[in-house]
Amino acid sequence: MGFVQDWIDRKRRRELERVNREIEELKRRGPDFTHHDSSRPSIKPATMNTSSGKPFLKSPVTITLLILVLFGLFLYYFSRVSSLEDDYDAREQEFITLKDKFDQALLQLNKTENELGIKKVVEANLSSQYSDLKSDIDDLENEMDYLNDTIAEKEVEINDLNKEVAEKNKYIDALKMCIKNDTITDKEDCL
């Protein structure tokens, strides 16, 4: 604000000084001066103020109105620049707030990405372990099926052997009965 305001003030001062010099020159030459100076643009006599008979620009009311209008424009411009500065400051603060929120969201996103990366590694490890365990379970199930088949075969063999033992026991019991039987004289007939 300081630089812009200084520039505006200097520009207004220069313009005011130029107008004052022209007014002084006009006062010095008089109201009816019509001589044309080739170095300066021609200044036509101002319209006459009908109430006093003086040129319009020499009227104190006109100068006062001109000063008031310029002062009003200056106040309007100053208030407008001030409101723009306030608006700019508010926008800048809003931008800073949004930037802070964005930075926080970015940090949270990076944290989430890191956690996701760690979870992916853990998931890959667990998946590998699961695959290994699944393979071990499949191997154990195959071995268990083989052992169940083997047990079934052995049970059949055991049943066959039990039948054979039972038959042999019957034969032995029959032999014992035959041997104990005194009525049989030739014991070889029992065989």
C-alpha positions as CSV (number, residue, x, y, z in Angstrom):
1,M,0.0,0.0,0.0
2,G,2.8,2.4,0.8
3,F,4.4,2.4,-2.6
4,V,1.2,2.8,-4.5
5,Q,-0.1,5.5,-2.2
6,D,3.1,7.5,-2.5
7,W,3.0,7.2,-6.3
8,I,-0.6,8.4,-6.3
9,D,0.2,11.3,-4.0
10,R,3.1,12.4,-6.1
11,K,1.0,12.2,-9.3
12,R,-1.7,14.3,-7.8
13,R,0.7,16.9,-6.4
14,R,2.3,17.3,-9.8
15,E,-1.1,17.7,-11.5
16,L,-2.2,20.2,-8.8
17,E,1.0,22.2,-9.3
18,R,0.5,22.2,-13.0
19,V,-3.1,23.5,-12.6
20,N,-2.0,26.1,-10.1
21,R,0.7,27.4,-12.5
22,E,-1.8,27.6,-15.3
23,I,-4.2,29.5,-13.0
24,E,-1.4,31.9,-12.0
25,E,-0.5,32.4,-15.7
26,L,-4.1,33.2,-16.5
27,K,-4.4,35.6,-13.6
28,R,-1.2,37.4,-14.7
29,R,-2.3,37.8,-18.3
30,G,-5.8,38.9,-17.5
31,P,-9.3,37.7,-18.4
32,D,-9.3,38.8,-22.1
33,F,-5.9,37.3,-23.1
34,T,-6.1,35.8,-26.6
35,H,-2.5,35.7,-27.7
36,H,-1.5,32.2,-28.8
37,D,1.8,30.9,-27.5
38,S,3.2,28.3,-30.0
39,S,4.9,26.3,-27.3
40,R,1.7,25.8,-25.3
41,P,-1.7,24.7,-26.4
42,S,-4.1,27.5,-26.8
43,I,-6.4,28.1,-23.9
44,K,-9.7,29.5,-24.8
45,P,-11.4,31.8,-22.4
46,A,-13.7,30.0,-20.1
47,T,-17.4,30.5,-20.2
48,M,-18.4,33.4,-18.2
49,N,-20.1,33.0,-14.9
50,T,-23.3,35.0,-15.6
51,S,-23.7,36.0,-12.0
52,S,-20.4,37.7,-11.5
53,G,-19.1,38.3,-15.0
54,K,-15.8,36.4,-14.1
55,P,-14.4,33.5,-16.1
56,F,-15.8,30.2,-15.0
57,L,-12.4,28.8,-13.8
58,K,-11.7,31.9,-11.7
59,S,-14.8,31.5,-9.7
60,P,-14.1,30.4,-6.1
61,V,-17.2,28.3,-6.1
62,T,-16.0,26.4,-9.1
63,I,-12.5,25.9,-7.7
64,T,-14.1,24.8,-4.4
65,L,-16.4,22.4,-6.2
66,L,-13.5,21.1,-8.3
67,I,-11.4,20.6,-5.1
68,L,-14.3,18.8,-3.4
69,V,-14.9,16.6,-6.4
70,L,-11.2,15.7,-6.5
71,F,-11.2,15.1,-2.8
72,G,-14.3,12.9,-3.1
73,L,-12.6,10.9,-5.9
74,F,-9.5,10.6,-3.8
75,L,-11.6,9.3,-0.8
76,Y,-13.5,6.9,-3.1
77,Y,-10.3,5.7,-4.6
78,F,-8.6,5.4,-1.2
79,S,-11.6,3.5,0.3
80,R,-11.7,1.3,-2.7
81,V,-8.0,0.5,-2.5
82,S,-8.4,0.0,1.2
83,S,-11.3,-2.4,0.7
84,L,-9.3,-4.2,-2.0
85,E,-6.3,-4.5,0.4
86,D,-8.6,-5.9,3.1
87,D,-10.1,-8.3,0.6
88,Y,-6.6,-9.3,-0.6
89,D,-5.5,-9.8,3.0
90,A,-8.6,-12.0,3.7
91,R,-8.0,-14.0,0.5
92,E,-4.3,-14.4,1.4
93,Q,-5.3,-15.6,4.9
94,E,-7.8,-18.0,3.4
95,F,-5.2,-19.2,1.0
96,I,-2.8,-19.8,3.9
97,T,-5.5,-21.7,5.8
98,L,-6.3,-23.8,2.7
99,K,-2.6,-24.5,2.1
100,D,-2.2,-25.6,5.7
101,K,-5.2,-27.9,5.3
102,F,-3.8,-29.2,2.0
103,D,-0.4,-29.9,3.7
104,Q,-2.1,-31.7,6.5
105,A,-4.1,-33.8,4.1
106,L,-1.0,-34.5,2.1
107,L,0.8,-35.7,5.2
108,Q,-2.2,-37.9,6.1
109,L,-2.1,-39.3,2.6
110,N,1.6,-40.0,2.8
111,K,1.0,-41.7,6.2
112,T,-1.8,-43.8,4.7
113,E,0.3,-44.7,1.7
114,N,3.1,-45.9,4.0
115,E,0.7,-47.9,6.1
116,L,-0.8,-49.4,3.0
117,G,2.7,-50.3,1.7
118,I,3.4,-52.0,5.0
119,K,0.1,-53.8,4.9
120,K,0.8,-55.0,1.4
121,V,4.1,-56.4,2.5
122,V,2.5,-58.1,5.5
123,E,-0.3,-59.4,3.3
124,A,2.2,-60.8,0.8
125,N,4.1,-62.5,3.7
126,L,0.8,-63.9,5.1
127,S,-0.3,-65.0,1.6
128,S,3.1,-66.8,1.1
129,Q,2.7,-68.4,4.5
130,Y,-0.9,-69.4,3.7
131,S,0.2,-70.9,0.4
132,D,2.9,-72.9,2.3
133,L,0.5,-74.0,4.9
134,K,-2.1,-74.9,2.3
135,S,0.5,-76.9,0.5
136,D,1.5,-78.6,3.8
137,I,-2.2,-79.3,4.6
138,D,-2.7,-80.8,1.1
139,D,0.4,-83.0,1.6
140,L,-0.8,-84.1,5.0
141,E,-4.3,-84.8,3.6
142,N,-2.8,-86.9,0.8
143,E,-0.7,-88.7,3.3
144,M,-3.7,-89.2,5.6
145,D,-5.7,-90.6,2.6
146,Y,-2.8,-92.9,1.8
147,L,-2.6,-94.0,5.5
148,N,-6.4,-94.5,5.7
149,D,-6.2,-96.7,2.5
150,T,-3.3,-98.6,4.1
151,I,-5.2,-99.0,7.3
152,A,-8.3,-100.2,5.4
153,E,-6.0,-102.7,3.5
154,K,-4.4,-103.8,6.8
155,E,-7.9,-104.2,8.4
156,V,-8.9,-106.5,5.6
157,E,-5.7,-108.5,6.1
158,I,-6.3,-108.5,9.8
159,N,-9.9,-109.7,9.2
160,D,-8.6,-112.4,6.9
161,L,-6.0,-113.4,9.4
162,N,-8.6,-113.4,12.2
163,K,-10.8,-115.7,10.1
164,E,-7.8,-117.9,9.5
165,V,-6.9,-117.9,13.2
166,A,-10.6,-118.7,14.1
167,E,-10.5,-121.6,11.6
168,K,-7.2,-122.8,13.0
169,N,-8.6,-122.4,16.6
170,K,-11.6,-124.5,15.6
171,Y,-9.3,-127.1,14.1
172,I,-7.1,-127.0,17.2
173,D,-10.2,-127.3,19.4
174,A,-11.4,-130.2,17.3
175,L,-8.0,-131.8,17.6
176,K,-8.0,-131.3,21.4
177,M,-11.5,-132.9,21.6
178,C,-10.4,-135.7,19.4
179,I,-7.3,-136.3,21.5
180,K,-9.2,-136.2,24.8
181,N,-11.8,-138.5,23.4
182,D,-10.8,-141.9,24.6
183,T,-13.1,-143.7,22.3
184,I,-11.0,-142.9,19.4
185,T,-8.1,-145.4,19.4
186,D,-6.2,-144.2,16.4
187,K,-5.4,-140.6,17.2
188,E,-4.1,-140.0,13.8
189,D,-7.5,-140.1,12.4
190,C,-8.2,-136.8,14.2
191,L,-5.8,-135.1,11.9
